[in-house]
């Protein structure tokens, strides 16, 4: 299969609230930046298909994809919706290009979480109506608490290790223009916070943010003509759902990430991921998830040990979330995967590495993950 190239990226927001714009205006701003970054292409003439990553569940609008085309230049053009994380949208763009129906594809994903007045209740509503919703949990984080306890027990991870993840990522986020929650914080600050649900404090949980991201991709030969060597390649992609509910899931393990990464590694011909990548950008919306996902990705069998030894620090053997991750930037709903992809692209463009791994999780209550391999040609 042909590899696909990242031509351009654009973003807007990454703040707790964006009262100055609607979600459509946010996407327009991100799209304008992405098309300029792609070499000043005209979406009405140069883009063959458009993909929007959103669903009615978050938008509060029936058939919300009807509101997608205008602001990305897709009016009266082939436009489709992926009701999933933006890395899954990237996988669909890969399929568009490899099937021959498109040479250039634009993918948008956004979050206007500040418009959702009952976000906690909405997430509870997504849970199993018989076994979970019926017990009326105090907050939806209890599933993460159960998963975290199982993981900590199985891998010998301590509460202090989770604090080290928070300290590392919030400090690393000081280098990112998108990190509204970056802070020069210490592990002790995290330990002294009250639990939201054991073993997670407020600082262990990434808040939701408003953001819009547009990524423009193309067939590799097209990218060479448009931008010569000034592009990045997506050489591997995979996504998977391990289970559809908490009753059948194997808590304490990120099996979805193992399955998705194996697909991506096979596509990119990677046999030793830890030695292959210069940095890893992984979903850390809960502090323990960073360590759990690193195990699922085959990066570390003893993630807590690697963390304590500094191997995951920005200057370590294999930097993990060296621009802060979700703990610094917040969680932009379905744009979460693209948020991590933006970090990977920035990292490579800044000359800090040549090959990066991006791994996103769709969040509670799902067991769905997606993985992308990004590298210079």
Kinemage of the C-alpha trace (Angstrom):
@kinemage 1
@onewidth
@group {chain A} dominant
@subgroup {mainchain}
@vectorlist {calphas} color= white
{ca unk a 1} P 0.000 0.000 0.000
{ca unk a 2} L 1.095 3.550 -0.711
{ca unk a 3} L 2.273 5.636 2.212
{ca unk a 4} L 0.512 8.929 2.824
{ca unk a 5} L 2.114 12.274 3.554
{ca unk a 6} L 1.130 15.056 5.944
{ca unk a 7} L 0.975 18.214 3.815
{ca unk a 8} L -0.261 20.672 6.400
{ca unk a 9} L -1.781 21.098 9.858
{ca unk a 10} L -3.746 23.877 11.515
{ca unk a 11} L -5.313 24.351 14.935
{ca unk a 12} L -7.317 26.777 17.009
{ca unk a 13} L -8.185 26.960 20.698
{ca unk a 14} L -6.808 24.531 23.281
{ca unk a 15} L -8.407 26.589 26.027
{ca unk a 16} L -11.023 25.746 28.688
{ca unk a 17} L -13.516 28.007 26.911
{ca unk a 18} L -13.653 29.762 23.538
{ca unk a 19} L -16.657 32.104 23.886
{ca unk a 20} L -15.515 34.200 20.929
{ca unk a 21} L -16.204 31.470 18.368
{ca unk a 22} L -18.718 28.784 17.495
{ca unk a 23} L -17.439 25.292 16.752
{ca unk a 24} L -17.838 26.019 13.022
{ca unk a 25} L -15.762 29.195 13.288
{ca unk a 26} L -13.088 27.292 15.215
{ca unk a 27} L -12.880 24.691 12.468
{ca unk a 28} L -12.709 27.417 9.797
{ca unk a 29} L -9.755 29.044 11.565
{ca unk a 30} L -7.966 25.691 11.843
{ca unk a 31} L -8.709 24.850 8.206
{ca unk a 32} L -7.381 28.195 6.912
{ca unk a 33} L -4.125 27.574 8.771
{ca unk a 34} L -3.868 23.987 7.549
{ca unk a 35} L -4.337 24.892 3.882
{ca unk a 36} L -1.732 27.635 4.184
{ca unk a 37} L 0.665 25.219 5.881
{ca unk a 38} L 0.037 22.779 3.023
{ca unk a 39} L 1.522 25.249 0.561
{ca unk a 40} L -1.439 27.557 0.097
{ca unk a 41} L -3.691 24.984 -1.570
{ca unk a 42} L -7.292 25.839 -2.436
{ca unk a 43} L -9.672 23.310 -0.877
{ca unk a 44} L -12.325 23.953 -3.524
{ca unk a 45} L -9.972 22.902 -6.310
{ca unk a 46} L -7.182 20.837 -4.772
{ca unk a 47} L -8.810 18.662 -2.072
{ca unk a 48} L -10.587 15.562 -3.370
{ca unk a 49} L -12.439 14.467 -0.238
{ca unk a 50} L -13.163 15.714 3.272
{ca unk a 51} L -13.563 13.819 6.551
{ca unk a 52} L -15.168 15.138 9.731
{ca unk a 53} L -14.590 13.349 13.051
{ca unk a 54} L -17.592 14.081 15.247
{ca unk a 55} L -20.851 12.612 16.412
{ca unk a 56} L -24.251 13.793 17.567
{ca unk a 57} L -23.453 12.531 21.086
{ca unk a 58} L -21.084 15.452 21.747
{ca unk a 59} L -22.607 18.077 19.482
{ca unk a 60} L -26.169 18.150 20.761
{ca unk a 61} L -27.277 18.377 17.131
{ca unk a 62} L -29.099 15.675 15.221
{ca unk a 63} L -27.159 14.613 12.116
{ca unk a 64} L -24.374 16.997 13.134
{ca unk a 65} L -22.252 16.117 10.103
{ca unk a 66} L -24.595 18.302 8.051
{ca unk a 67} L -22.789 21.198 9.736
{ca unk a 68} L -19.317 19.978 8.685
{ca unk a 69} L -18.716 20.834 4.985
{ca unk a 70} L -18.930 24.639 4.739
{ca unk a 71} L -16.078 25.654 7.027
{ca unk a 72} L -13.586 23.174 5.560
{ca unk a 73} L -14.363 23.956 1.933
{ca unk a 74} L -16.361 20.782 1.424
{ca unk a 75} L -19.747 22.192 0.431
{ca unk a 76} L -21.217 20.128 -2.432
{ca unk a 77} L -18.048 18.023 -2.364
{ca unk a 78} L -17.420 14.433 -1.166
{ca unk a 79} L -17.621 14.736 2.634
{ca unk a 80} L -17.948 11.889 5.133
{ca unk a 81} L -18.155 11.561 8.897
{ca unk a 82} L -16.219 9.266 11.221
{ca unk a 83} L -17.939 8.912 14.591
{ca unk a 84} L -14.667 8.264 16.375
{ca unk a 85} L -11.266 9.606 17.314
{ca unk a 86} L -9.416 11.681 14.748
{ca unk a 87} L -6.708 9.044 14.251
{ca unk a 88} L -9.507 6.789 13.016
{ca unk a 89} L -10.392 9.612 10.618
{ca unk a 90} L -6.767 9.599 9.459
{ca unk a 91} L -7.087 5.864 8.776
{ca unk a 92} L -10.120 6.554 6.580
{ca unk a 93} L -8.125 9.180 4.676
{ca unk a 94} L -5.465 6.514 4.149
{ca unk a 95} L -8.161 4.283 2.657
{ca unk a 96} L -9.452 7.074 0.408
{ca unk a 97} L -5.975 7.590 -1.034
{ca unk a 98} L -5.073 3.925 -1.371
{ca unk a 99} L -8.391 3.081 -3.002
{ca unk a 100} L -7.680 5.692 -5.673
{ca unk a 101} L -10.697 7.902 -5.025
{ca unk a 102} L -8.581 10.799 -3.723
{ca unk a 103} L -5.080 12.216 -3.951
{ca unk a 104} L -5.521 14.871 -1.256
{ca unk a 105} L -7.801 14.567 1.780
{ca unk a 106} L -8.610 17.057 4.548
{ca unk a 107} L -9.623 15.737 7.981
{ca unk a 108} L -11.152 17.888 10.699
{ca unk a 109} L -11.836 17.149 14.350
{ca unk a 110} L -12.997 19.496 17.059
{ca unk a 111} L -14.210 19.895 20.606
{ca unk a 112} L -16.554 22.494 22.024
{ca unk a 113} L -16.726 20.825 25.420
{ca unk a 114} L -17.456 24.160 27.105
{ca unk a 115} L -20.858 24.172 25.395
{ca unk a 116} L -21.849 20.875 27.040
{ca unk a 117} L -23.620 21.873 30.255
{ca unk a 118} L -24.055 18.329 31.589
{ca unk a 119} L -20.860 16.639 30.392
{ca unk a 120} L -20.639 14.181 33.302
{ca unk a 121} L -24.233 13.044 32.830
{ca unk a 122} L -23.686 12.735 29.096
{ca unk a 123} L -20.726 10.392 29.584
{ca unk a 124} L -22.715 8.362 32.120
{ca unk a 125} L -25.436 8.040 29.494
{ca unk a 126} L -22.947 6.313 27.186
{ca unk a 127} L -22.450 3.493 29.693
{ca unk a 128} L -24.196 0.139 29.822
{ca unk a 129} L -27.788 0.832 30.959
{ca unk a 130} L -28.184 -2.377 32.959
{ca unk a 131} L -24.873 -3.077 34.691
{ca unk a 132} L -23.364 0.410 35.049
{ca unk a 133} L -25.866 3.218 34.630
{ca unk a 134} L -28.334 1.541 36.959
{ca unk a 135} L -25.977 1.880 39.949
{ca unk a 136} L -25.881 5.659 39.429
{ca unk a 137} L -22.144 6.155 40.046
{ca unk a 138} L -21.062 9.395 41.703
{ca unk a 139} L -18.821 10.166 38.723
{ca unk a 140} L -17.798 8.384 35.542
{ca unk a 141} L -14.125 8.241 36.616
{ca unk a 142} L -14.891 5.184 38.768
{ca unk a 143} L -14.213 2.934 35.770
{ca unk a 144} L -10.750 4.457 35.437
{ca unk a 145} L -10.266 3.904 39.164
{ca unk a 146} L -11.046 0.192 38.829
{ca unk a 147} L -8.776 -0.111 35.803
{ca unk a 148} L -5.986 1.798 37.566
{ca unk a 149} L -6.102 -0.371 40.695
{ca unk a 150} L -5.870 -3.547 38.612
{ca unk a 151} L -2.969 -2.119 36.612
{ca unk a 152} L -1.071 -0.888 39.674
{ca unk a 153} L -1.396 -4.263 41.376
{ca unk a 154} L -0.426 -6.248 38.298
{ca unk a 155} L 2.660 -4.191 37.391
{ca unk a 156} L 3.844 -3.088 40.820
{ca unk a 157} L 3.177 0.583 40.096
{ca unk a 158} L 2.882 2.893 43.110
{ca unk a 159} L 0.716 5.940 43.741
{ca unk a 160} L 3.953 7.973 43.717
{ca unk a 161} L 4.713 6.750 40.186
{ca unk a 162} L 1.481 8.326 38.974
{ca unk a 163} L 2.556 11.601 40.562
{ca unk a 164} L 5.842 11.415 38.675
{ca unk a 165} L 3.911 11.106 35.399
{ca unk a 166} L 1.911 14.232 36.240
{ca unk a 167} L 5.041 16.166 37.222
{ca unk a 168} L 6.878 15.117 34.057
{ca unk a 169} L 4.068 15.959 31.654
{ca unk a 170} L 2.912 19.227 33.180
{ca unk a 171} L 6.486 20.525 33.213
{ca unk a 172} L 7.085 19.328 29.643
{ca unk a 173} L 3.973 21.201 28.553
{ca unk a 174} L 5.682 24.510 29.327
{ca unk a 175} L 7.345 24.083 25.900
{ca unk a 176} L 4.018 23.853 24.033
{ca unk a 177} L 1.855 26.790 22.899
{ca unk a 178} L -1.206 24.552 23.270
{ca unk a 179} L -0.707 23.600 26.933
{ca unk a 180} L -3.178 25.641 29.004
{ca unk a 181} L -2.638 23.370 32.013
{ca unk a 182} L 1.157 23.186 31.977
{ca unk a 183} L 2.752 23.925 35.327
{ca unk a 184} L 6.024 23.699 37.196
{ca unk a 185} L 4.490 21.264 39.614
{ca unk a 186} L 6.039 18.629 41.888
{ca unk a 187} L 5.049 15.057 42.602
{ca unk a 188} L 4.389 16.087 46.213
{ca unk a 189} L 1.805 18.601 45.006
{ca unk a 190} L -0.032 15.751 43.310
{ca unk a 191} L 0.230 13.433 46.323
{ca unk a 192} L -1.283 16.077 48.587
{ca unk a 193} L -4.456 16.419 46.540
{ca unk a 194} L -7.660 14.642 47.579
{ca unk a 195} L -8.815 11.682 45.505
{ca unk a 196} L -11.536 12.101 42.909
{ca unk a 197} L -11.682 8.317 42.895
{ca unk a 198} L -8.884 6.173 44.265
{ca unk a 199} L -6.080 6.197 43.169
{ca unk a 200} L -6.661 9.331 41.049
{ca unk a 201} L -6.548 12.934 42.255
{ca unk a 202} L -7.780 15.932 40.307
{ca unk a 203} L -4.259 16.469 38.947
{ca unk a 204} L -4.148 12.881 37.626
{ca unk a 205} L -7.118 13.589 35.359
{ca unk a 206} L -6.823 15.786 32.267
{ca unk a 207} L -9.671 18.316 31.924
{ca unk a 208} L -11.658 18.823 28.732
{ca unk a 209} L -10.840 21.738 26.423
{ca unk a 210} L -12.138 23.454 23.299
{ca unk a 211} L -10.016 22.945 20.188
{ca unk a 212} L -10.256 22.465 16.437
{ca unk a 213} L -7.635 20.700 14.309
{ca unk a 214} L -7.410 20.162 10.561
{ca unk a 215} L -4.840 17.862 8.955
{ca unk a 216} L -4.271 17.693 5.180
{ca unk a 217} L -2.773 14.474 3.789
{ca unk a 218} L -1.847 13.346 0.297
{ca unk a 219} L -0.489 10.447 -1.687
{ca unk a 220} L 3.302 10.488 -1.362
{ca unk a 221} L 4.048 11.265 -5.016
{ca unk a 222} L 1.612 14.185 -4.905
{ca unk a 223} L 3.361 15.492 -1.783
{ca unk a 224} L 6.720 15.378 -3.541
{ca unk a 225} L 5.387 17.578 -6.335
{ca unk a 226} L 3.702 20.066 -4.003
{ca unk a 227} L 6.243 20.346 -1.180
{ca unk a 228} L 9.361 18.534 -2.376
{ca unk a 229} L 10.928 17.197 0.846
{ca unk a 230} L 8.957 19.427 3.219
{ca unk a 231} L 6.460 16.827 4.400
{ca unk a 232} L 6.158 13.943 6.832
{ca unk a 233} L 5.010 10.400 6.170
{ca unk a 234} L 2.424 8.240 7.907
{ca unk a 235} L 3.997 4.820 7.445
{ca unk a 236} L 1.797 2.785 9.767
{ca unk a 237} L -1.785 2.968 11.035
{ca unk a 238} L -3.956 0.744 13.175
{ca unk a 239} L -7.066 0.951 15.318
{ca unk a 240} L -8.971 -1.590 17.386
{ca unk a 241} L -11.703 -2.077 19.965
{ca unk a 242} L -10.930 -4.685 22.602
{ca unk a 243} L -14.361 -4.777 24.248
{ca unk a 244} L -17.600 -2.882 24.027
{ca unk a 245} L -18.281 -2.685 27.764
{ca unk a 246} L -16.763 -2.968 31.213
{ca unk a 247} L -18.315 -6.372 31.956
{ca unk a 248} L -16.319 -8.182 29.276
{ca unk a 249} L -13.161 -6.059 29.341
{ca unk a 250} L -9.907 -7.214 30.901
{ca unk a 251} L -9.326 -4.378 33.329
{ca unk a 252} L -5.736 -3.446 34.082
{ca unk a 253} L -4.535 -3.998 30.515
{ca unk a 254} L -4.667 -1.885 27.348
{ca unk a 255} L -5.320 -4.766 24.962
{ca unk a 256} L -6.832 -2.367 22.426
{ca unk a 257} L -3.492 -0.556 22.215
{ca unk a 258} L -1.574 -3.805 21.756
{ca unk a 259} L -3.852 -4.882 18.898
{ca unk a 260} L -3.818 -1.456 17.188
{ca unk a 261} L -0.037 -1.055 17.501
{ca unk a 262} L 0.639 -4.516 16.122
{ca unk a 263} L -1.329 -3.567 13.004
{ca unk a 264} L 0.596 -0.286 12.638
{ca unk a 265} L 3.992 -1.915 13.272
{ca unk a 266} L 3.316 -4.593 10.679
{ca unk a 267} L 2.375 -1.961 8.109
{ca unk a 268} L 5.543 0.053 8.871
{ca unk a 269} L 7.798 -3.045 9.099
{ca unk a 270} L 8.755 -2.302 12.715
{ca unk a 271} L 9.971 -5.194 14.848
{ca unk a 272} L 11.564 -3.378 17.814
{ca unk a 273} L 9.438 -0.301 18.598
{ca unk a 274} L 11.464 0.866 21.581
{ca unk a 275} L 14.633 1.098 19.517
{ca unk a 276} L 12.852 2.454 16.442
{ca unk a 277} L 11.192 5.618 17.762
{ca unk a 278} L 12.773 8.879 18.868
{ca unk a 279} L 9.714 9.856 20.928
{ca unk a 280} L 6.273 8.565 21.901
{ca unk a 281} L 3.110 10.676 22.110
{ca unk a 282} L 0.544 8.653 23.989
{ca unk a 283} L -2.867 9.235 25.538
{ca unk a 284} L -2.406 10.236 29.183
{ca unk a 285} L -5.827 11.618 30.050
{ca unk a 286} L -5.366 9.635 33.260
{ca unk a 287} L -1.830 9.503 34.624
{ca unk a 288} L -1.791 5.705 34.922
{ca unk a 289} L -2.916 5.370 31.300
{ca unk a 290} L 0.434 6.661 30.040
{ca unk a 291} L 2.209 3.752 31.722
{ca unk a 292} L -0.468 1.227 30.788
{ca unk a 293} L -0.422 2.327 27.158
{ca unk a 294} L 3.374 2.133 26.987
{ca unk a 295} L 3.109 -1.511 27.997
{ca unk a 296} L 0.396 -2.145 25.411
{ca unk a 297} L 2.507 -0.471 22.732
{ca unk a 298} L 5.468 -2.736 23.462
{ca unk a 299} L 7.614 0.223 24.508
{ca unk a 300} L 8.196 -0.987 28.070
{ca unk a 301} L 7.403 -4.119 30.053
{ca unk a 302} L 8.336 -2.280 33.270
{ca unk a 303} L 7.030 1.250 32.657
{ca unk a 304} L 7.238 2.336 36.302
{ca unk a 305} L 10.903 1.326 36.475
{ca unk a 306} L 11.657 3.207 33.252
{ca unk a 307} L 9.800 6.230 34.587
{ca unk a 308} L 11.747 6.302 37.858
{ca unk a 309} L 15.045 5.949 35.995
{ca unk a 310} L 14.223 8.953 33.802
{ca unk a 311} L 14.034 6.989 30.569
{ca unk a 312} L 10.733 8.693 29.619
{ca unk a 313} L 11.835 12.257 30.384
{ca unk a 314} L 12.322 14.744 27.512
{ca unk a 315} L 16.067 14.064 27.711
{ca unk a 316} L 15.687 10.331 28.392
{ca unk a 317} L 16.276 7.215 26.317
{ca unk a 318} L 12.824 7.429 24.719
{ca unk a 319} L 10.947 10.663 25.527
{ca unk a 320} L 7.256 10.146 26.277
{ca unk a 321} L 4.937 13.120 25.795
{ca unk a 322} L 7.868 15.569 25.673
{ca unk a 323} L 5.416 18.389 24.870
{ca unk a 324} L 3.090 17.615 27.768
{ca unk a 325} L 0.354 15.300 26.515
{ca unk a 326} L -3.275 15.678 27.579
{ca unk a 327} L -2.353 16.364 31.198
{ca unk a 328} L -0.897 19.681 30.008
{ca unk a 329} L -3.171 20.476 27.075
{ca unk a 330} L -6.490 18.957 28.105
{ca unk a 331} L -8.707 16.512 26.212
{ca unk a 332} L -10.367 17.891 23.045
{ca unk a 333} L -12.920 15.066 22.667
{ca unk a 334} L -12.653 13.449 19.212
{ca unk a 335} L -9.676 15.683 18.342
{ca unk a 336} L -7.571 13.966 21.027
{ca unk a 337} L -5.643 11.825 18.558
{ca unk a 338} L -4.829 14.832 16.389
{ca unk a 339} L -3.714 16.734 19.484
{ca unk a 340} L -1.025 14.100 20.038
{ca unk a 341} L -0.269 14.003 16.297
{ca unk a 342} L 0.308 17.776 16.342
{ca unk a 343} L 2.854 17.280 19.117
{ca unk a 344} L 4.638 14.601 17.111
{ca unk a 345} L 4.723 16.810 13.998
{ca unk a 346} L 6.038 19.773 15.988
{ca unk a 347} L 8.690 17.575 17.581
{ca unk a 348} L 9.967 16.317 14.236
{ca unk a 349} L 9.741 19.710 12.511
{ca unk a 350} L 11.801 21.214 15.335
{ca unk a 351} L 14.571 18.728 14.542
{ca unk a 352} L 14.299 16.840 17.830
{ca unk a 353} L 13.720 13.477 16.166
{ca unk a 354} L 12.950 11.688 12.915
{ca unk a 355} L 10.446 9.002 13.929
{ca unk a 356} L 7.534 9.293 16.345
{ca unk a 357} L 4.780 7.035 17.625
{ca unk a 358} L 1.305 8.465 18.254
{ca unk a 359} L -1.260 6.477 20.242
{ca unk a 360} L -4.742 7.680 21.189
{ca unk a 361} L -7.555 6.257 23.305
{ca unk a 362} L -11.184 7.276 22.912
{ca unk a 363} L -11.729 7.496 26.664
{ca unk a 364} L -14.241 6.269 29.218
{ca unk a 365} L -16.214 4.072 28.774
{ca unk a 366} L -14.602 2.734 25.572
{ca unk a 367} L -11.810 0.258 24.983
{ca unk a 368} L -10.854 1.672 21.591
{ca unk a 369} L -7.379 2.808 20.586
{ca unk a 370} L -5.621 4.059 17.454
{ca unk a 371} L -1.940 4.205 16.551
{ca unk a 372} L 0.021 6.109 13.878
{ca unk a 373} L 3.702 5.986 12.898
{ca unk a 374} L 5.045 9.380 11.775
{ca unk a 375} L 8.477 9.912 10.244
{ca unk a 376} L 10.532 11.949 7.843
{ca unk a 377} L 10.875 10.585 4.298
